Amino acid sequence: MAYVVLRDGEDGEALVKRFQSIIQRAGIMRELRDRRFFRSKGEQTRIDKARAIRRARRRRRRV
């Protein structure tokens, strides 16, 4: 479970922004979107491979 603790002098907007970044880094939103509909194991494997290929292409383009 992700949570944030209010710091001294921190306003609500900064707190929400920090919480959103923690959620993003933890991958909770992606998992939530992935679990919205059932996917078979084979289908999930194909999707994961496609993601890995896209990541590798992006890395190659940057370098």
PyMOL commands that set and color helices and strands:
alter all, ss='L'
color gray80, all
select helices_A, chain A and resi 12-26+28-34+41-62
alter helices_A, ss='H'
color red, helices_A
deselect
rebuild
show_as cartoon
